[in-house]
Amino acid sequence: MSDLDIKNAVSAIEEVLAAQLPRVEGLGDMEKFVARKFAAQFARYKADIN
Protein backbone atom coordinates (compact mmCIF):
# COMPACT_ATOMS: atom_id res chain seq x y z
CA MET A 1 0.00 0.00 0.00
CA SER A 2 1.22 3.45 -0.79
CA ASP A 3 1.15 6.29 1.73
CA LEU A 4 -1.81 7.76 -0.16
CA ASP A 5 -3.75 4.48 0.11
CA ILE A 6 -3.08 4.37 3.84
CA LYS A 7 -4.13 8.00 4.33
CA ASN A 8 -7.33 7.39 2.33
CA ALA A 9 -8.11 4.34 4.46
CA VAL A 10 -7.46 6.35 7.63
CA SER A 11 -9.80 9.10 6.41
CA ALA A 12 -12.53 6.58 5.66
CA ILE A 13 -12.20 5.01 9.12
CA GLU A 14 -12.22 8.47 10.74
CA GLU A 15 -15.48 9.30 8.97
CA VAL A 16 -17.09 6.10 10.24
CA LEU A 17 -15.84 6.74 13.78
CA ALA A 18 -17.07 10.33 13.73
CA ALA A 19 -20.50 9.16 12.62
CA GLN A 20 -20.66 6.44 15.28
CA LEU A 21 -19.18 8.12 18.36
CA PRO A 22 -22.25 10.31 19.09
CA ARG A 23 -24.25 7.08 19.29
CA VAL A 24 -21.98 5.68 21.99
CA GLU A 25 -24.09 7.45 24.63
CA GLY A 26 -27.01 5.14 23.88
CA LEU A 27 -24.94 2.02 24.38
CA GLY A 28 -24.27 -0.09 27.45
CA ASP A 29 -21.05 0.09 29.44
CA MET A 30 -19.36 -2.75 27.54
CA GLU A 31 -20.15 -1.24 24.15
CA LYS A 32 -18.86 2.17 25.30
CA PHE A 33 -15.66 0.53 26.56
CA VAL A 34 -15.10 -1.28 23.25
CA ALA A 35 -15.84 1.83 21.17
CA ARG A 36 -13.46 3.99 23.21
CA LYS A 37 -10.78 1.28 23.23
CA PHE A 38 -10.98 1.01 19.43
CA ALA A 39 -10.86 4.80 19.03
CA ALA A 40 -7.76 4.97 21.26
CA GLN A 41 -6.02 2.15 19.36
CA PHE A 42 -6.86 3.83 16.07
CA ALA A 43 -5.45 7.16 17.31
CA ARG A 44 -2.17 5.42 18.23
CA TYR A 45 -2.05 3.71 14.81
CA LYS A 46 -2.68 7.01 13.04
CA ALA A 47 0.11 8.70 15.02
CA ASP A 48 2.48 5.89 13.99
CA ILE A 49 1.82 6.27 10.26
CA ASN A 50 1.97 10.08 10.24
C-alpha positions in Angstrom: 0.0 0.0 0.0 1.2 3.5 -0.8 1.1 6.3 1.7 -1.8 7.8 -0.2 -3.7 4.5 0.1 -3.1 4.4 3.8 -4.1 8.0 4.3 -7.3 7.4 2.3 -8.1 4.3 4.5 -7.5 6.4 7.6 -9.8 9.1 6.4 -12.5 6.6 5.7 -12.2 5.0 9.1 -12.2 8.5 10.7 -15.5 9.3 9.0 -17.1 6.1 10.2 -15.8 6.7 13.8 -17.1 10.3 13.7 -20.5 9.2 12.6 -20.7 6.4 15.3 -19.2 8.1 18.4 -22.2 10.3 19.1 -24.3 7.1 19.3 -22.0 5.7 22.0 -24.1 7.5 24.6 -27.0 5.1 23.9 -24.9 2.0 24.4 -24.3 -0.1 27.4 -21.1 0.1 29.4 -19.4 -2.7 27.5 -20.2 -1.2 24.1 -18.9 2.2 25.3 -15.7 0.5 26.6 -15.1 -1.3 23.3 -15.8 1.8 21.2 -13.5 4.0 23.2 -10.8 1.3 23.2 -11.0 1.0 19.4 -10.9 4.8 19.0 -7.8 5.0 21.3 -6.0 2.2 19.4 -6.9 3.8 16.1 -5.4 7.2 17.3 -2.2 5.4 18.2 -2.0 3.7 14.8 -2.7 7.0 13.0 0.1 8.7 15.0 2.5 5.9 14.0 1.8 6.3 10.3 2.0 10.1 10.2 
